[in-house]
Amino acid sequence: MKILDRLPIAEDHFLLDVHGEHLRLRPFQIVIQVSVSTFRDWDLRTPIFPALIDTGNNHNFSIQEHHLRRWAGIHPGGLFSLGSMREGARSASRYHAHLRIHRNHAGRRDLKDVEPFLLRLEEGIAVYPSDGSNYPRLPLLGLRAILKNSLKLVVDGKREHASLRSPIW
């Protein structure tokens, strides 16, 4: 199944409105749209927000607490705790949550009106405190989530786009 279909990668900064907050996104980043929820079944009312694919992030999904609250509408206290983790000098809490990647129209950033792809995240998501460190600046989908879900990520440098698909056709 195609999840991301030739998603454009911008060479320039661009602005994105996230629930009334204007974000300036940097060039040469793979910007995807995701949603986080406490329930397994898809609900159309679940907020959608941007995240970056970051193959240098070795966790499933990393997000600051204030992004989780503001953009996903979820208070960490409402999630099942899976403990904590340490990454360098930073520590984060791990929580069980359902993460979905929203599918785009081929070659465009706008989203298809179809059910998003649900990821399996046995190790949960990492929620970093909003302590002024601004890490991560935007939510990050890490390499672990891509590998553990047997996804195929292709970055086409010549055409400046990225594709992501699952092994299920």
FIFI-38120 format. One record per residue (C-alpha): residue number from 1; z, y, x. Coordinates in pm, 1 decimal, always signed. Layout:
N
REC / NUM / Z / Y / X $
...
END
This chain:
169
REC / 1 / +0.0 / +0.0 / +0.0 $
REC / 2 / -88.0 / +344.2 / +128.9 $
REC / 3 / +219.3 / +565.3 / +139.4 $
REC / 4 / +81.1 / +856.0 / +340.2 $
REC / 5 / -295.7 / +881.9 / +328.1 $
REC / 6 / -437.8 / +1098.9 / +607.5 $
REC / 7 / -156.9 / +1353.2 / +570.8 $
REC / 8 / -262.3 / +1671.3 / +755.8 $
REC / 9 / -66.7 / +1779.0 / +1061.7 $
REC / 10 / -64.1 / +2158.3 / +1092.2 $
REC / 11 / -150.3 / +2328.7 / +1420.8 $
REC / 12 / +18.6 / +2649.5 / +1306.1 $
REC / 13 / +348.1 / +2747.6 / +1147.2 $
REC / 14 / +346.8 / +2735.7 / +768.5 $
REC / 15 / +590.2 / +2823.1 / +491.3 $
REC / 16 / +727.9 / +2577.1 / +242.7 $
REC / 17 / +942.7 / +2657.4 / -60.6 $
REC / 18 / +1227.5 / +2408.5 / -101.2 $
REC / 19 / +1414.3 / +2470.7 / -424.4 $
REC / 20 / +1395.4 / +2849.0 / -377.2 $
REC / 21 / +1464.0 / +2839.2 / -3.0 $
REC / 22 / +1173.5 / +2943.0 / +220.8 $
REC / 23 / +1135.9 / +2724.7 / +529.2 $
REC / 24 / +912.5 / +2803.5 / +821.6 $
REC / 25 / +780.4 / +2475.2 / +949.5 $
REC / 26 / +667.9 / +2435.6 / +1304.6 $
REC / 27 / +326.4 / +2314.4 / +1414.6 $
REC / 28 / +255.5 / +1958.8 / +1526.6 $
REC / 29 / +515.9 / +1795.5 / +1303.1 $
REC / 30 / +458.7 / +1522.9 / +1047.2 $
REC / 31 / +609.2 / +1678.6 / +735.5 $
REC / 32 / +664.0 / +1433.2 / +451.1 $
REC / 33 / +826.1 / +1464.4 / +110.2 $
REC / 34 / +1124.9 / +1243.0 / +29.3 $
REC / 35 / +1397.6 / +1199.0 / -226.7 $
REC / 36 / +1747.7 / +1056.6 / -194.7 $
REC / 37 / +1939.0 / +912.6 / -487.8 $
REC / 38 / +2243.1 / +705.5 / -570.1 $
REC / 39 / +2047.8 / +471.4 / -798.4 $
REC / 40 / +1781.6 / +212.1 / -724.7 $
REC / 41 / +1554.6 / +282.3 / -1021.9 $
REC / 42 / +1316.9 / +575.9 / -988.7 $
REC / 43 / +1399.2 / +881.5 / -1199.3 $
REC / 44 / +1139.6 / +1160.1 / -1231.1 $
REC / 45 / +1419.4 / +1419.5 / -1225.1 $
REC / 46 / +1520.4 / +1329.0 / -867.7 $
REC / 47 / +1470.7 / +1633.3 / -641.1 $
REC / 48 / +1198.0 / +1612.7 / -376.1 $
REC / 49 / +1238.2 / +1782.5 / -37.8 $
REC / 50 / +1073.5 / +1782.0 / +306.7 $
REC / 51 / +1162.5 / +1566.3 / +603.0 $
REC / 52 / +1002.5 / +1505.1 / +939.3 $
REC / 53 / +889.5 / +1173.8 / +1079.7 $
REC / 54 / +1067.9 / +1160.5 / +1414.9 $
REC / 55 / +1003.6 / +848.7 / +1620.1 $
REC / 56 / +1261.1 / +977.7 / +1870.7 $
REC / 57 / +1533.1 / +946.6 / +1607.2 $
REC / 58 / +1665.0 / +593.0 / +1635.2 $
REC / 59 / +1842.7 / +590.1 / +1299.4 $
REC / 60 / +1692.2 / +540.0 / +952.2 $
REC / 61 / +1732.1 / +886.6 / +808.3 $
REC / 62 / +1937.7 / +1179.9 / +931.3 $
REC / 63 / +2031.3 / +1482.1 / +721.9 $
REC / 64 / +2281.8 / +1768.2 / +731.3 $
REC / 65 / +2546.9 / +1761.1 / +461.3 $
REC / 66 / +2441.6 / +2098.1 / +315.1 $
REC / 67 / +2079.0 / +1976.6 / +281.1 $
REC / 68 / +2203.2 / +1666.0 / +100.6 $
REC / 69 / +2403.9 / +1883.2 / -138.0 $
REC / 70 / +2150.1 / +2164.3 / -194.1 $
REC / 71 / +1821.7 / +1978.5 / -184.2 $
REC / 72 / +1914.6 / +1632.6 / -313.7 $
REC / 73 / +2201.4 / +1744.2 / -537.6 $
REC / 74 / +2430.2 / +1477.8 / -391.5 $
REC / 75 / +2785.1 / +1522.8 / -266.9 $
REC / 76 / +2861.0 / +1270.9 / +10.8 $
REC / 77 / +3182.7 / +1179.2 / -171.2 $
REC / 78 / +2965.7 / +1026.3 / -444.1 $
REC / 79 / +2807.0 / +783.0 / -198.6 $
REC / 80 / +2943.8 / +451.7 / -73.5 $
REC / 81 / +3063.8 / +495.5 / +285.8 $
REC / 82 / +2931.8 / +259.7 / +553.1 $
REC / 83 / +3145.5 / +406.5 / +829.6 $
REC / 84 / +3049.8 / +648.1 / +1099.9 $
REC / 85 / +2829.4 / +660.6 / +1405.3 $
REC / 86 / +2814.7 / +858.3 / +1723.6 $
REC / 87 / +2500.8 / +993.5 / +1885.2 $
REC / 88 / +2572.9 / +1169.6 / +2212.6 $
REC / 89 / +2831.5 / +1437.5 / +2138.0 $
REC / 90 / +2756.6 / +1433.0 / +1764.0 $
REC / 91 / +2912.9 / +1212.7 / +1503.0 $
REC / 92 / +2780.5 / +1141.5 / +1157.1 $
REC / 93 / +2896.5 / +951.9 / +852.3 $
REC / 94 / +2679.3 / +668.7 / +725.8 $
REC / 95 / +2630.0 / +622.1 / +353.3 $
REC / 96 / +2446.4 / +384.6 / +125.7 $
REC / 97 / +2168.1 / +572.8 / -55.7 $
REC / 98 / +1818.1 / +507.4 / -184.6 $
REC / 99 / +1545.7 / +691.0 / +6.8 $
REC / 100 / +1191.6 / +724.4 / -119.3 $
REC / 101 / +878.9 / +860.8 / +47.4 $
REC / 102 / +646.8 / +1042.4 / -189.6 $
REC / 103 / +277.8 / +962.9 / -160.4 $
REC / 104 / +16.8 / +1229.8 / -97.1 $
REC / 105 / -342.2 / +1271.7 / -213.9 $
REC / 106 / -579.8 / +1157.3 / +60.0 $
REC / 107 / -624.1 / +1424.7 / +324.6 $
REC / 108 / -397.7 / +1677.2 / +147.7 $
REC / 109 / -28.2 / +1769.6 / +144.0 $
REC / 110 / +4.8 / +1775.6 / -235.1 $
REC / 111 / +170.8 / +1475.2 / -393.9 $
REC / 112 / +32.8 / +1205.0 / -620.6 $
REC / 113 / +194.1 / +1165.1 / -958.3 $
REC / 114 / +298.9 / +805.8 / -888.6 $
REC / 115 / +625.5 / +631.7 / -815.6 $
REC / 116 / +730.3 / +694.7 / -453.3 $
REC / 117 / +782.3 / +419.0 / -198.2 $
REC / 118 / +1140.3 / +288.5 / -179.3 $
REC / 119 / +1268.5 / +210.9 / +170.4 $
REC / 120 / +1522.3 / -60.7 / +251.7 $
REC / 121 / +1800.6 / +95.3 / +459.8 $
REC / 122 / +2067.0 / -164.3 / +530.1 $
REC / 123 / +2240.1 / +62.8 / +782.6 $
REC / 124 / +2235.6 / +353.7 / +536.9 $
REC / 125 / +2158.5 / +718.7 / +599.9 $
REC / 126 / +2331.3 / +938.6 / +858.8 $
REC / 127 / +2489.1 / +1256.3 / +719.0 $
REC / 128 / +2577.4 / +1515.0 / +982.9 $
REC / 129 / +2838.6 / +1780.6 / +913.0 $
REC / 130 / +2715.2 / +2133.7 / +848.8 $
REC / 131 / +2919.9 / +2265.5 / +1139.2 $
REC / 132 / +2685.9 / +2535.6 / +1265.7 $
REC / 133 / +2505.9 / +2309.5 / +1513.6 $
REC / 134 / +2202.8 / +2304.9 / +1279.2 $
REC / 135 / +2133.5 / +1939.9 / +1365.2 $
REC / 136 / +1909.4 / +1811.6 / +1236.4 $
REC / 137 / +1725.5 / +2132.1 / +1146.2 $
REC / 138 / +1533.6 / +1936.6 / +881.6 $
REC / 139 / +1598.8 / +1583.6 / +755.9 $
REC / 140 / +1451.2 / +1319.0 / +985.7 $
REC / 141 / +1294.3 / +985.3 / +900.4 $
REC / 142 / +1358.0 / +776.8 / +1210.3 $
REC / 143 / +1175.3 / +494.3 / +1379.0 $
REC / 144 / +1434.4 / +237.9 / +1262.9 $
REC / 145 / +1333.4 / +290.7 / +898.4 $
REC / 146 / +966.0 / +248.6 / +986.4 $
REC / 147 / +1026.6 / -71.0 / +1185.2 $
REC / 148 / +1282.4 / -229.8 / +950.1 $
REC / 149 / +1044.9 / -177.8 / +656.7 $
REC / 150 / +748.7 / -323.6 / +851.9 $
REC / 151 / +549.6 / -3.0 / +801.5 $
REC / 152 / +240.8 / +91.4 / +999.7 $
REC / 153 / +232.7 / +452.3 / +1122.2 $
REC / 154 / -97.4 / +583.5 / +1256.6 $
REC / 155 / -133.3 / +930.4 / +1407.1 $
REC / 156 / -497.3 / +1030.8 / +1446.3 $
REC / 157 / -500.1 / +1307.6 / +1706.0 $
REC / 158 / -872.4 / +1372.7 / +1677.9 $
REC / 159 / -858.6 / +1425.1 / +1302.1 $
REC / 160 / -504.8 / +1573.1 / +1306.7 $
REC / 161 / -352.1 / +1358.0 / +1037.2 $
REC / 162 / -103.0 / +1076.1 / +993.6 $
REC / 163 / -109.9 / +768.6 / +773.8 $
REC / 164 / +168.9 / +533.8 / +676.7 $
REC / 165 / +133.8 / +209.5 / +488.0 $
REC / 166 / +332.6 / -93.4 / +392.9 $
REC / 167 / +221.5 / -450.4 / +459.2 $
REC / 168 / +191.8 / -507.2 / +80.8 $
REC / 169 / -164.6 / -443.5 / -33.3 $
END
